Amino acid sequence: MDSVKQTAAAVRWNFLGFFKNPRVIITFLFSFILCFFLSDRAMMVADYYDSPMQAWEPFIWTFGDATAILLCSLLLILLFLDLPKLSPFTPYMLLRMKKSRWLLAQFFYIFLVTFLYLIYVLLVTSLLCMQRTYPGNIWSKTAALLAYSKMGKDLSIPSTVKVMESTTPFSCSMQITLLLLCYALTLSFLMLYFQLKLGKKAAIGAGLCYSLFGFLLNPEILAKILRKEEYEMFLVRRITGWISPLNHATYGMHDFGYDVLPSIGQSCIIFLALLAFLAGLSFHTLKKYNFSSFTGE
């Protein structure tokens, strides 16, 4: 029972001043702008063809491709710049509780903040398109227009036939949320480890490199870099689908019976294994951390 109370206290400590933090406010404002630009393309199609959209489809299309998730990850880096929250009170907290509990509190803090961020994006995208949306758990006419024609590709809206045939909007949204949570946890714990090991600048650099690594392994980006045609990228698409964290976080880069790519469950297992590895490194570093470096900045 004491462990639960101590972990909860550490989580509450991380949330102190969270909603008044200018950096957090700016992040959510940028997220609103990002949602507006990403959902505006779908609204143009819906308005032009006078067709409805399912309420969660704008959220699905917002996080449906690697580029959008990359932009999201940059906002998450901004959101977790102060992770872990270090102050003169932190050494006292670590003396009163086990370091493993403090690290567990960071996990719950990251999880709750990311989940809050995704709920915010879901609400914003739904509200921006609410004039054309309906609540039923069935794909819309707009989604069909985008998937069965070249409009989706031309407008960079990731509405695909294989997704529509294999799942429902509600199930798809839940799986996208799960993948983004796993991706955010690994990104944040990577930044936490480098923050403890080398400082804030190294943590920011590690987060950017993690995102850039996934972006450069995007098959479309590689095709342009290597000057390859689409039909020549089959093997590359398969390899990058397994080794790129950004591709693991992209719903459309999974096996739907068409490609030899990881399933949603396999991607989650890979993320959890990476998270366990980073948590172990962070715990090992925390045991040797020099408390005199806590400046409270």
VOLUMVEX-380291 format. One line per field, with one value per atom (N, C-alpha, C, O): x, y, z; atom name. Coordinates in steps of 0.1 Angstrom, whole numbers, plus 2048, in hexadecimal, padded with zeros to 3 digits. Atoms other than C-alpha are relative to their C-alpha. Layout:
BEGIN
xx <- [X_...]
yy <- [Y_...]
zz <- [Z_...]
atom <- [CA_...]
end
This chain:
BEGIN
xx <- [808_800_809_805_7F7_81D_806_808_7FA_82C_7F6_7FA_80A_80B_7FF_7FE_801_809_80C_80B_7F4_82D_801_805_800_82A_7F6_7F9_80A_80A_804_802_7FB_81B_80A_80A_7F7_837_7FA_7FE_807_81F_7F9_7FA_806_80C_80A_808_7F5_82D_804_806_7FD_834_7F5_7F8_80B_812_7FE_7F6_801_817_804_80F_7FE_814_800_804_7FF_810_7F7_7FB_809_7F1_802_7FC_7FC_800_80D_812_7F3_821_7FF_7F8_801_826_804_7FE_7FC_838_7F5_7F3_80B_81A_7F5_7EF_80A_802_803_7FB_7FB_817_7FF_7FB_801_818_7F2_7F0_80E_7F2_7FB_7F2_804_7EE_806_7FE_7FA_806_7F8_7F6_808_7F2_7F3_7EF_80D_7D2_803_7FB_7FD_7E3_803_7FE_7FD_7F0_7F4_7F2_80D_7CE_7F8_7F1_808_7BE_805_7FD_7FA_7D6_7FE_7FB_801_7D4_7F1_7EF_80E_7AE_7F9_7EF_806_7A7_800_7F6_800_7B0_7F4_7EE_80B_796_7F3_7E9_80C_77C_7FE_7F2_802_783_7F9_7F0_806_77A_7F1_7E8_80E_75B_7F7_7EB_808_74F_7FD_7F2_802_755_7F6_7EE_809_743_7F3_7EB_80B_72A_7FE_7F3_800_732_804_80B_7FD_734_80D_813_7F4_751_7FC_7F4_802_751_808_813_7FA_75A_80F_816_7F2_77B_80A_816_7F8_787_80B_816_7F5_799_80C_817_7F5_7AD_808_814_7F9_7B6_809_814_7F9_7C1_80B_816_7F5_7D5_80C_817_7F4_7EB_801_805_800_7E8_80D_80F_7F4_80A_80C_80A_7F4_82E_803_809_7FD_831_7F9_7FE_809_814_805_805_7FB_822_80D_810_7F4_844_7FE_804_803_835_7FA_7FD_806_822_80C_80C_7F5_843_808_80E_7F9_853_7F9_7FF_808_837_802_802_7FE_83C_80D_80F_7F2_861_7FF_804_802_856_7F8_7FB_808_83D_808_805_7F9_856_80E_818_7F2_874_805_811_7FB_875_7FF_7FF_801_873_80E_817_808_87C_800_809_802_870_80A_808_7F6_88F_7FF_7FE_800_88F_807_80A_7FA_89E_7F8_7FD_808_881_802_7FF_7FE_88A_809_805_7F8_8A7_7F9_7FA_808_891_7F6_7F4_80A_876_807_801_7F9_88F_806_807_7FB_89C_7F4_7F6_80B_879_7F9_7F0_806_86F_80A_815_7F7_87F_801_7F7_7FE_88E_7F7_7F3_809_87A_7F2_7EB_80D_85A_800_7F6_7FF_865_801_7FA_800_86D_7F3_7EF_80E_84B_7F7_7EE_808_83C_802_7F9_7FD_84D_7F9_7F4_808_83D_7F2_7EC_80F_81A_7FE_7F4_801_821_800_7F8_7FF_82B_7F4_7EE_80C_80E_7F4_7ED_80C_7F4_801_7F7_7FF_802_7FE_7F7_802_804_7F1_7EC_80F_7E0_7F8_7EF_807_7D4_802_7F9_7FD_7E5_7F8_7F3_807_7D5_7F1_7EA_80F_7B2_7FE_7F3_801_7B8_7FF_7F7_800_7C0_7F3_7EE_80D_7A2_7F4_7EC_80B_78B_801_7F7_7FE_79A_7FD_7F5_803_798_7F1_7EC_80F_774_7F9_7EF_807_76A_802_7F9_7FD_77B_7F7_7F4_808_767_7F2_7EB_80C_748_7F4_7E9_80C_731_7FE_7F3_801_738_801_801_7FD_73C_7F4_7EA_80B_725_807_813_7FA_72B_801_808_801_724_80E_817_7F3_741_801_802_7FF_742_807_805_7F8_759_7F6_7EC_808_74B_801_80A_7FF_745_80C_813_7F4_761_80C_815_7F5_779_801_80C_800_76E_805_80C_7FC_773_80F_816_7F2_796_808_813_7F9_79F_800_80A_801_792_803_801_7FC_79F_80E_814_7F2_7C0_7FF_80A_801_7B3_807_80E_7F9_7C0_80F_815_7F1_7E3_804_80E_7FD_7E2_7FF_807_802_7D6_808_807_7F8_7ED_7F7_7FB_809_7CF_801_7FD_7FE_7D7_7F3_7F2_80C_7B5_802_803_7FD_7BC_7F6_7EF_80A_7A7_803_7FA_7FC_7BB_7FC_7F8_804_7B3_7F1_7EC_80F_78E_7FB_7F0_805_78B_803_7FD_7FB_79C_7FC_7FD_804_78E_7F5_7F1_80A_775_807_812_7FA_77B_804_80E_7FE_778_80C_815_7F5_790_80D_817_7F4_7A8_806_812_7FC_7A9_806_810_7FA_7B0_80E_817_7F3_7CD_80A_815_7F8_7DB_805_810_7FD_7D9_80A_814_7F7_7EB_80E_818_7F3_807_807_813_7FA_80C_804_80E_7FC_80D_80D_816_7F3_828_80B_816_7F6_83B_804_810_7FD_839_807_810_7F9_844_80F_817_7F2_863_808_813_7FA_86B_803_80E_7FF_866_80B_812_7F6_87B_80E_817_7F3_897_805_810_7FC_897_803_80C_7FE_894_80E_815_7F3_8B3_80B_815_7F5_8C8_800_80B_801_8BC_808_810_7F9_8C9_80F_817_7F2_8E9_808_813_7F8_8F4_7FA_801_806_8DC_7F5_7F2_80C_8BF_803_7FB_7FD_8D1_801_7FC_7FE_8DA_7F2_7F0_80D_8B6_7F8_7F1_807_8A8_806_7FE_7F9_8C2_7FC_7FA_804_8B9_7F2_7EF_80E_894_7FF_7F7_800_89A_806_801_7FA_8B1_7F7_7F6_80A_897_7F5_7F1_80A_87D_805_7FF_7FA_894_804_803_7FC_8A0_7F3_7F4_80C_87C_7FB_7F6_804_875_808_803_7F7_893_7FE_801_803_888_7F2_7ED_80D_866_802_80A_7FE_863_7FF_807_802_857_80C_810_7F4_874_80C_814_7F5_88D_7FF_809_802_87E_805_80B_7FB_885_80F_816_7F2_8A8_808_812_7FA_8B1_7FC_802_805_89E_7FB_7FF_806_88B_7F1_7EA_80E_869_7F8_7FE_808_84C_801_802_800_84D_80E_80F_7F2_873_801_80C_7FF_86C_7FA_7F8_807_85B_808_804_7F8_878_804_805_7FD_882_7F5_7F7_80B_85F_7FE_7FA_801_85F_80B_808_7F5_881_7FD_7FE_802_879_7F4_7F3_80C_857_803_7FC_7FC_869_80A_80A_7F5_886_7FD_804_803_877_7F5_7EA_80B_865_7F5_7E9_80A_852_7F6_7EA_808_845_7F8_7EC_807_83B_7F4_7EA_80A_827_7F5_7EB_809_816_7F6_7FB_809_7F6_800_7FF_800_7F7_80C_80C_7F4_81A_800_80A_801_80D_7FA_7F4_805_803_7F1_7EC_80F_7DF_7FD_7F2_802_7E4_806_805_7FB_7F4_80F_815_7F2_818_806_7FF_7F8_833_805_811_7FD_832_7FC_7F5_804_82F_7F1_7EB_80E_80C_800_80B_801_7FF_806_80D_7FA_807_80F_815_7F2_82A_807_811_7FA_831_7FF_809_801_824_80A_810_7F6_83B_80E_816_7F3_859_801_80C_800_850_802_80A_7FF_84C_80E_813_7F2_86E_80A_813_7F7_87F_7FE_807_803_86D_806_80C_7FA_879_80F_815_7F1_89D_803_80D_7FD_89C_7FD_804_803_88B_80C_80F_7F5_8A7_80C_813_7F5_8C2_7FD_807_803_8B0_801_806_7FF_8AE_80E_812_7F1_8D3_806_80F_7FA_8DC_7FB_803_805_8C5_807_808_7FA_8D6_80E_813_7F3_8F7_7FF_809_802_8E8_806_804_7FA_8FA_7F5_7F1_80B_8E0_804_7FC_7FC_8F5_7FD_7FE_803_8EC_7F2_7EE_80E_8C8_800_802_7FF_8C6_7F2_7F1_80E_8A0_7FD_7F3_803_8A1_7F4_7F0]
yy <- [7F4_800_80D_816_7F4_818_802_80E_7FE_811_807_810_7F9_81C_80E_817_7F2_83B_808_814_7F9_844_803_80D_7FE_83E_80B_813_7F6_852_80E_818_7F3_86F_805_811_7FC_86F_805_80E_7FC_871_80D_816_7F3_88D_80B_817_7F7_89F_805_810_7FD_89D_809_810_7F8_8AC_80E_816_7F3_8CA_80B_80B_7F5_8E9_7FC_804_806_8D3_809_80D_7F9_8E5_80F_816_7F1_908_802_80D_7FF_900_805_7FF_7FA_916_7F6_7F6_809_8FA_7F6_7F2_80A_8E2_807_801_7F9_8FD_802_800_7FE_904_7F3_7F2_80E_8DE_7FD_7F9_803_8DB_80A_806_7F7_8FA_7FC_7FC_805_8EC_7F3_7F1_80C_8CB_804_7FD_7FC_8DE_805_801_7FB_8EF_7F4_7F3_80C_8CD_7F8_7F4_807_8BD_807_801_7F8_8DA_7FD_7FB_802_8D6_7F2_7F0_80E_8B0_7FC_7F4_804_8AE_809_805_7F7_8CB_7F9_7FC_807_8B5_7F7_7F6_809_89B_808_804_7F7_8B7_805_807_7FB_8C4_7F6_7F9_80B_8A2_7FE_7FD_801_89F_80B_808_7F5_8C1_800_803_800_8BD_7F5_7F8_80B_89B_800_7F7_800_8A4_7F3_7ED_80D_884_801_80A_7FF_87D_7F8_7F2_807_870_7FA_7FF_805_859_808_80E_7F6_86D_7FE_807_802_85C_7FF_7FD_801_85B_80B_808_7F6_87D_7FD_800_804_870_7F5_7F5_80B_850_806_801_7FB_864_80A_80C_7F7_87D_7F8_7FC_809_860_7F4_7EA_80C_84A_7FE_7F3_802_850_805_80B_7FE_853_80F_813_7F2_878_807_80F_7FB_881_7FC_804_805_86B_807_809_7F9_87B_80E_812_7F3_89E_7FE_807_803_88F_7FE_802_803_882_80C_80D_7F3_8A4_808_80E_7FA_8B2_7F9_800_808_896_803_804_7FC_89F_80E_80F_7F3_8C3_7FE_805_802_8B6_7FA_7FD_808_8A0_806_7FE_7FB_8B8_800_7FF_800_8B9_7F3_7F2_80E_893_7FB_7FB_800_889_80E_816_7F3_8A7_800_7FA_7FF_8B0_80D_818_7F4_8C8_7FD_7F1_803_8CC_7F6_7F0_809_8B7_7F1_7E8_80D_899_7F7_7EB_808_88C_7FB_7F0_803_88D_7F5_7EC_80A_879_7F3_7E8_80D_85F_7FA_7EE_806_85B_7FA_7F1_805_855_7F4_7EE_80B_83B_7F9_7FE_808_820_807_80C_7FA_82C_7F9_800_807_811_806_807_7FA_821_80E_812_7F2_844_7FE_806_803_835_7FC_800_804_825_80C_80C_7F3_847_807_80D_7F9_855_7F9_7FF_808_839_804_807_7FD_841_80F_812_7F2_866_802_809_800_861_7FA_800_806_84A_809_80A_7F7_862_80C_811_7F4_880_7FD_804_804_86E_7FD_801_804_860_80D_80E_7F3_883_808_80E_7FA_890_7FA_801_807_876_802_804_7FD_87C_80E_811_7F2_8A1_801_808_800_89A_7FA_7FF_806_883_80A_80B_7F6_89E_80B_810_7F5_8B9_7FC_804_805_8A5_7FE_801_802_89B_80D_80E_7F3_8BF_808_80E_7F9_8CD_7FB_802_806_8B5_7FD_7F5_805_8B2_803_7FC_7FD_8C2_7F5_7F3_80A_8A4_7F2_7E8_80D_887_7FA_801_808_86C_7F6_7F2_809_855_7F1_7EA_80E_833_7FA_800_807_81A_7F9_7ED_806_815_80B_817_7F7_824_808_804_7F6_842_7FF_7F9_7FF_84A_808_805_7F8_863_7F7_7F8_809_848_7F7_7F4_808_832_807_802_7F8_84E_802_801_7FE_854_7F3_7F3_80D_82F_7F9_7F4_807_822_809_805_7F8_83F_806_802_7FA_853_80C_812_7F4_870_7FF_808_801_862_801_808_7FF_85E_80E_814_7F2_880_80A_813_7F6_892_7FB_802_805_87D_7FD_7FF_804_870_7F1_7EA_80F_84C_7F8_7F1_809_83C_7F5_7F8_80B_81A_7F5_7F3_80B_7FC_7F5_7F0_80B_7E3_803_7F9_7FC_7F6_7FF_7FA_800_7FA_7F2_7EF_80E_7D5_7F8_7ED_808_7C9_804_7FD_7FB_7DE_80B_80E_7F5_7F9_80C_80C_7F4_81D_800_805_800_818_7F7_7FB_809_7FA_806_805_7FA_80C_80B_80C_7F5_82A_7FB_801_805_815_7FA_7FC_806_803_80B_80A_7F5_824_806_80A_7FB_831_7F8_7FD_80A_812_802_802_7FF_815_80D_80E_7F3_83A_801_807_801_834_7F9_7FD_807_81A_808_808_7F8_830_80C_80F_7F5_84E_7FB_803_805_839_7FD_800_802_82D_80D_80E_7F3_850_807_80D_7F8_85F_7F9_800_806_845_801_800_7FE_849_80E_810_7F3_86E_801_808_800_867_7FA_7FF_806_850_809_80B_7F7_869_80D_813_7F5_885_7FC_805_804_871_7FE_800_804_866_80C_80D_7F6_884_80F_818_7F3_8A1_803_7FB_7FC_8B4_800_7FC_7FF_8BB_7F3_7F1_80D_897_7F9_7F1_806_88D_805_7FD_7FA_8A5_7FA_7F6_806_898_7F1_7ED_80E_874_7FE_7F6_800_87B_803_7FD_7FC_88C_7F5_7F3_80B_870_7F4_7EE_80B_856_802_7F9_7FD_868_801_7FC_7FF_870_7F2_7F0_80E_84B_7F9_7F3_806_840_807_800_7F9_85B_7FC_7FA_804_852_7F2_7EE_80D_82E_7FE_7F3_801_836_7FC_802_805_823_80A_80A_7F6_841_80A_80E_7F8_856_7F9_7FF_807_83B_7FE_7FF_802_836_80D_80C_7F4_85B_802_806_7FF_85A_7F6_7FA_80B_839_801_7FA_7FE_844_7F2_7EE_80D_823_802_80B_800_81D_7F8_7F1_806_811_7F1_7EA_80E_7ED_7FA_7EE_805_7EB_801_7FD_7FD_7F4_7F5_7F7_80A_7D4_7FB_7FB_806_7C5_80B_808_7F5_7E7_803_806_7FD_7ED_7F5_7F8_80B_7CB_802_800_7FE_7D2_80C_80B_7F4_7F5_7FF_805_802_7EA_7F9_7FB_808_7D4_808_807_7F9_7EB_80F_814_7F2_80E_802_7FD_7FE_819_809_807_7F8_833_7F8_7FA_809_818_7F7_7F4_808_803_808_802_7F7_821_804_809_7FD_825_7F5_7EA_80B_811_7FA_7ED_805_80D_7F7_7F0_808_7FD_7F3_7EE_80D_7DD_7F6_7F9_80B_7BB_7FF_7FC_802_7B9_7F4_7F3_80C_799_803_7FA_7FC_7AC_800_7FD_7FE_7B1_7F7_7F3_807_79F_80B_80E_7F6_7BA_7FC_7F3_803_7BA_802_80C_7FD_7B7_80A_80E_7F6_7D0_7FA_801_806_7B7_7FF_801_801_7B1_80E_80F_7F2_7D7_804_80A_7FD_7DB_7F8_7FE_808_7BF_806_806_7FA_7CF_80D_810_7F3_7F1_7FD_804_803_7E1_7FB_7FE_805_7CF_80B_80C_7F4_7EF_809_80E_7F8_801_7FA_801_807_7E6_803_805_7FE_7EA_80F_810_7F3_810_803_80B_7FF_80E_7FA_800_806_7F7_809_80A_7F7_80F_80C_811_7F4_82C_7FD_805_804_819_7FF_803_802_810_80D_80F_7F3_834_808_80F_7F9_841_7FC_804_804_82C_807_808_7F9_83E_80F_815_7F2_860_809_806_7F7_87D_80A_813_7F7_88F_80F_818_7F2_8AF_807_813_7FA_8B4_804_80A_7FC_8BA_80F_814_7F1_8E0_806_812_7FB_8E4_809_811_7F8_8F5_7FB_801]
zz <- [800_800_800_7F9_800_808_7F2_7EE_80D_7E6_7F6_7EE_808_7D5_804_7FB_7FB_7EA_7FB_7F7_804_7E3_7F1_7ED_80E_7BE_7FC_7F3_804_7BC_804_7FD_7FC_7D0_7F6_7F3_80A_7B7_7F3_7EC_80C_79A_802_7F9_7FE_7AA_800_7FC_800_7AF_7F2_7EF_80E_78A_7FA_7F1_806_782_806_802_7FA_799_7F6_7F0_809_783_7F1_7E8_80D_764_7F6_7EC_808_756_7FF_7F7_800_75D_7F9_7F7_806_74C_7F2_7EA_80E_72D_7F5_7EA_80A_71B_7FD_7F1_802_720_7F8_7EF_807_715_7F1_7E8_80E_6F5_7F9_7ED_806_6EE_7FC_7F0_803_6EF_7F6_7EE_80A_6DA_7F2_7E8_80C_6C0_7FB_7EF_804_6C1_7FA_7F0_807_6B9_7F2_7E9_80E_69B_7F7_7EC_807_690_7FC_7F1_802_693_7F6_7ED_809_680_7F1_7E8_80D_662_7FB_7EF_805_661_7FE_7F5_802_664_7F5_7F0_80A_64C_7F2_7EB_80D_62E_7FF_7F4_800_637_7FF_7F9_800_63D_7F2_7EE_80E_61A_7F7_7EF_808_60B_804_7FC_7FB_622_7FB_7F7_805_618_7F1_7EC_80F_5F3_7FC_7F3_804_5F1_809_807_7F7_60C_807_807_7FA_61E_80F_813_7F1_644_803_7FB_7FB_659_80E_815_7F3_677_80A_806_7F6_697_803_806_7FC_69D_7F4_7F5_80C_679_7FF_7FB_800_67B_809_805_7F7_699_7F9_7FA_807_685_7F5_7F4_80B_667_805_7FF_7FB_67D_804_802_7FC_68B_7F7_7FB_809_66C_7F8_7F3_808_65C_809_813_7F8_668_802_80C_7FF_660_80C_813_7F6_677_80E_817_7F3_693_803_80F_7FD_68F_805_80F_7FB_694_80E_817_7F3_6B2_80A_815_7F7_6C0_804_80F_7FD_6BD_80B_813_7F5_6D2_80D_818_7F4_6EB_806_812_7FB_6EE_807_812_7F9_6F6_80D_817_7F4_70F_80B_817_7F6_721_802_806_7FF_721_80E_810_7F2_747_807_813_7FB_74B_803_7FA_7F4_766_806_805_7FA_77A_80C_817_7F6_78F_807_801_7F7_7AC_80D_80F_7F3_7CF_808_811_7F9_7DB_7FC_803_805_7C5_808_80B_7F8_7DA_80D_811_7F4_7F9_7FD_805_804_7E6_7FE_802_803_7DB_80D_80D_7F3_7FF_807_80F_7F9_80B_7F9_7FF_808_7F0_7F8_7F5_809_7DB_7F2_7ED_80D_7BB_7F5_7EB_80A_7A8_800_7F6_7FF_7B5_7F9_7F3_806_7AA_7F1_7E9_80F_787_7FB_7F0_804_786_7FF_7F7_800_78E_7F3_7EE_80D_76F_7F5_7EC_80A_75B_800_7F5_7FF_767_7FC_7F5_804_762_7F1_7EB_80E_73E_7F9_7F0_805_738_801_7F7_7FE_746_7F7_7F2_808_734_7F1_7EA_80E_713_7FD_7F3_802_717_800_7F8_800_720_7F3_7EE_80D_701_7F4_7EC_80A_6EB_801_7F7_7FE_6FA_7FB_7F5_805_6F3_7F1_7EB_80F_6CE_7FB_7F1_804_6CB_801_7F8_7FE_6D9_7F6_7F0_809_6C3_7F2_7EB_80D_6A3_7FE_7F3_800_6AB_7FF_7F8_7FF_6B3_7F3_7EE_80C_694_7F4_7EB_80B_67E_804_7FC_7FB_692_7F7_7F8_808_678_7F5_7F0_80A_661_806_7FF_7FA_67A_807_80A_7F9_689_809_807_7F6_6A7_7FD_804_803_697_7FD_7F7_802_697_7F2_7F2_80E_671_7F8_7F9_808_657_7F7_7F3_807_645_7F1_7EB_80F_620_7FD_7F3_803_622_801_7F9_7FF_62E_7F4_7EF_80C_611_7F3_7EB_80B_5F8_800_7F5_7FF_605_7FE_7F8_801_607_7F2_7EE_80C_5E6_7F4_7E8_80B_5D1_803_80D_7FE_5CD_809_80C_7F8_5E2_80D_811_7F4_602_7FF_807_802_5F5_7FB_800_805_5E3_80B_80B_7F5_602_80D_817_7F5_619_80C_818_7F5_62D_800_7F7_7FF_639_802_80C_7FF_632_7F6_7EA_809_624_800_80A_801_618_80B_811_7F7_62D_80F_816_7F3_64D_802_80B_800_645_800_806_801_63D_80C_80E_7F6_65C_80E_818_7F2_679_7FF_7F4_7FF_684_805_80A_7FB_68C_80F_813_7F1_6B2_803_80A_7FD_6B2_7FA_801_806_69B_809_80A_7F7_6B2_80C_811_7F4_6D0_7FE_806_803_6BF_7FD_801_802_6B3_80D_80F_7F2_6D7_807_80D_7F9_6E4_7FA_802_807_6CA_804_807_7FD_6D1_80F_812_7F2_6F7_801_809_800_6F2_7FB_800_806_6DB_809_80B_7F7_6F3_80D_811_7F4_711_7FD_805_803_6FF_7FD_801_803_6F2_80D_80F_7F3_715_809_80F_7F8_727_7FA_802_806_70E_804_808_7FC_716_80F_813_7F2_73B_803_80C_7FD_73A_7FC_804_804_727_809_80B_7F7_73E_80D_812_7F4_75C_7FD_806_803_74A_7FC_800_806_737_800_7FD_7FF_73D_7F6_7ED_808_72C_7F1_7E9_80E_70B_7F9_7EE_805_706_7FF_7F6_801_70E_7F4_7ED_80C_6F3_7F4_7EA_80C_6DA_7FE_7F3_801_6E2_7FB_7F2_805_6DD_7F1_7EA_80E_6BC_7F7_7EC_808_6B0_7FF_7F4_801_6B9_7F6_7EF_80A_6A5_7F2_7E9_80D_688_7FA_7EE_804_687_7FA_7EF_805_682_7F3_7EA_80C_669_7F3_7E9_80B_653_7FB_7F0_804_653_7FB_7F9_807_645_7F1_7EA_80E_624_7F5_7EC_80A_611_800_7F5_7FF_61D_7FA_7F3_806_615_7F1_7EA_80F_5F2_7F9_7EF_806_5EB_802_7F8_7FD_5FB_7F6_7F0_808_5E8_7F1_7E9_80D_5C9_7FA_7EF_803_5C8_7FC_802_803_5B9_80A_812_7F6_5CE_800_80B_800_5C2_804_807_7FB_5CB_80F_814_7F2_5EF_809_815_7F8_5FA_80C_817_7F6_60D_80A_816_7F7_61B_809_815_7F8_627_80B_816_7F6_639_80B_817_7F6_64A_809_815_7F8_655_809_813_7F8_661_80D_817_7F4_67B_809_815_7F8_686_803_80B_7FD_685_80B_809_7F5_6A5_7FB_7FF_805_691_7F8_7F8_807_67A_809_806_7F6_698_806_809_7FB_6A4_7F6_7F9_80B_682_7FE_7FA_801_680_7F2_7F1_80E_65A_7FD_7F3_803_65C_807_80C_7FA_66B_7F7_7EC_808_65E_801_80B_801_652_7F7_7F1_809_63F_7F2_7E9_80D_621_800_7F5_800_62C_80C_815_7F5_641_80A_80A_7F7_65B_80F_810_7F2_682_802_7FC_7FC_690_80B_810_7F5_6AA_80D_814_7F4_6C6_800_80A_801_6BA_802_808_7FE_6B8_80F_814_7F1_6DC_808_811_7F9_6E8_7FE_807_803_6D6_808_80E_7F8_6E6_80F_816_7F1_709_803_80E_7FE_705_800_809_800_6FC_80C_812_7F4_718_80D_815_7F5_731_800_80B_801_725_804_80C_7FC_728_80F_815_7F2_74A_809_813_7F8_756_7FF_80A_801_749_809_810_7F8_75A_80F_817_7F2_77B_804_80F_7FD_779_802_80B_800_772_80D_813_7F4_78E_80D_816_7F4_7A8_802_80D_7FF_7A0_7FD_7FC_803_79A_80B_817_7F6_7AB_804_7FC_7FB_7C0_800_7FF_800_7C0_7F3_7F2_80D_79B_7FF_7F5_800_7A5_803_80E_7FF_79F_802_806_7FF_79E_7F5_7F6_80C_77C_7F9_7EF]
atom <- [N_CA_C_O_N_CA_C_O_N_CA_C_O_N_CA_C_O_N_CA_C_O_N_CA_C_O_N_CA_C_O_N_CA_C_O_N_CA_C_O_N_CA_C_O_N_CA_C_O_N_CA_C_O_N_CA_C_O_N_CA_C_O_N_CA_C_O_N_CA_C_O_N_CA_C_O_N_CA_C_O_N_CA_C_O_N_CA_C_O_N_CA_C_O_N_CA_C_O_N_CA_C_O_N_CA_C_O_N_CA_C_O_N_CA_C_O_N_CA_C_O_N_CA_C_O_N_CA_C_O_N_CA_C_O_N_CA_C_O_N_CA_C_O_N_CA_C_O_N_CA_C_O_N_CA_C_O_N_CA_C_O_N_CA_C_O_N_CA_C_O_N_CA_C_O_N_CA_C_O_N_CA_C_O_N_CA_C_O_N_CA_C_O_N_CA_C_O_N_CA_C_O_N_CA_C_O_N_CA_C_O_N_CA_C_O_N_CA_C_O_N_CA_C_O_N_CA_C_O_N_CA_C_O_N_CA_C_O_N_CA_C_O_N_CA_C_O_N_CA_C_O_N_CA_C_O_N_CA_C_O_N_CA_C_O_N_CA_C_O_N_CA_C_O_N_CA_C_O_N_CA_C_O_N_CA_C_O_N_CA_C_O_N_CA_C_O_N_CA_C_O_N_CA_C_O_N_CA_C_O_N_CA_C_O_N_CA_C_O_N_CA_C_O_N_CA_C_O_N_CA_C_O_N_CA_C_O_N_CA_C_O_N_CA_C_O_N_CA_C_O_N_CA_C_O_N_CA_C_O_N_CA_C_O_N_CA_C_O_N_CA_C_O_N_CA_C_O_N_CA_C_O_N_CA_C_O_N_CA_C_O_N_CA_C_O_N_CA_C_O_N_CA_C_O_N_CA_C_O_N_CA_C_O_N_CA_C_O_N_CA_C_O_N_CA_C_O_N_CA_C_O_N_CA_C_O_N_CA_C_O_N_CA_C_O_N_CA_C_O_N_CA_C_O_N_CA_C_O_N_CA_C_O_N_CA_C_O_N_CA_C_O_N_CA_C_O_N_CA_C_O_N_CA_C_O_N_CA_C_O_N_CA_C_O_N_CA_C_O_N_CA_C_O_N_CA_C_O_N_CA_C_O_N_CA_C_O_N_CA_C_O_N_CA_C_O_N_CA_C_O_N_CA_C_O_N_CA_C_O_N_CA_C_O_N_CA_C_O_N_CA_C_O_N_CA_C_O_N_CA_C_O_N_CA_C_O_N_CA_C_O_N_CA_C_O_N_CA_C_O_N_CA_C_O_N_CA_C_O_N_CA_C_O_N_CA_C_O_N_CA_C_O_N_CA_C_O_N_CA_C_O_N_CA_C_O_N_CA_C_O_N_CA_C_O_N_CA_C_O_N_CA_C_O_N_CA_C_O_N_CA_C_O_N_CA_C_O_N_CA_C_O_N_CA_C_O_N_CA_C_O_N_CA_C_O_N_CA_C_O_N_CA_C_O_N_CA_C_O_N_CA_C_O_N_CA_C_O_N_CA_C_O_N_CA_C_O_N_CA_C_O_N_CA_C_O_N_CA_C_O_N_CA_C_O_N_CA_C_O_N_CA_C_O_N_CA_C_O_N_CA_C_O_N_CA_C_O_N_CA_C_O_N_CA_C_O_N_CA_C_O_N_CA_C_O_N_CA_C_O_N_CA_C_O_N_CA_C_O_N_CA_C_O_N_CA_C_O_N_CA_C_O_N_CA_C_O_N_CA_C_O_N_CA_C_O_N_CA_C_O_N_CA_C_O_N_CA_C_O_N_CA_C_O_N_CA_C_O_N_CA_C_O_N_CA_C_O_N_CA_C_O_N_CA_C_O_N_CA_C_O_N_CA_C_O_N_CA_C_O_N_CA_C_O_N_CA_C_O_N_CA_C_O_N_CA_C_O_N_CA_C_O_N_CA_C_O_N_CA_C_O_N_CA_C_O_N_CA_C_O_N_CA_C_O_N_CA_C_O_N_CA_C_O_N_CA_C_O_N_CA_C_O_N_CA_C_O_N_CA_C_O_N_CA_C_O_N_CA_C_O_N_CA_C_O_N_CA_C_O_N_CA_C_O_N_CA_C_O_N_CA_C_O_N_CA_C_O_N_CA_C_O_N_CA_C_O_N_CA_C_O_N_CA_C_O_N_CA_C_O_N_CA_C_O_N_CA_C_O_N_CA_C_O_N_CA_C_O_N_CA_C_O_N_CA_C_O_N_CA_C_O_N_CA_C_O_N_CA_C_O_N_CA_C_O_N_CA_C_O_N_CA_C_O_N_CA_C_O_N_CA_C_O_N_CA_C_O_N_CA_C_O_N_CA_C_O_N_CA_C_O_N_CA_C_O_N_CA_C_O_N_CA_C_O_N_CA_C_O_N_CA_C_O_N_CA_C_O_N_CA_C_O_N_CA_C_O_N_CA_C_O_N_CA_C_O_N_CA_C_O_N_CA_C_O_N_CA_C_O_N_CA_C_O_N_CA_C_O_N_CA_C_O_N_CA_C_O_N_CA_C_O_N_CA_C_O_N_CA_C_O_N_CA_C_O_N_CA_C_O_N_CA_C_O_N_CA_C_O_N_CA_C_O_N_CA_C_O_N_CA_C_O_N_CA_C_O_N_CA_C_O_N_CA_C_O_N_CA_C_O_N_CA_C_O_N_CA_C_O_N_CA_C_O_N_CA_C_O_N_CA_C_O_N_CA_C_O_N_CA_C_O_N_CA_C_O_N_CA_C_O_N_CA_C_O_N_CA_C_O_N_CA_C_O_N_CA_C_O_N_CA_C_O_N_CA_C_O_N_CA_C_O_N_CA_C_O_N_CA_C_O_N_CA_C_O_N_CA_C_O_N_CA_C_O_N_CA_C_O_N_CA_C_O_N_CA_C_O_N_CA_C_O_N_CA_C_O_N_CA_C_O_N_CA_C_O_N_CA_C_O_N_CA_C_O]
end
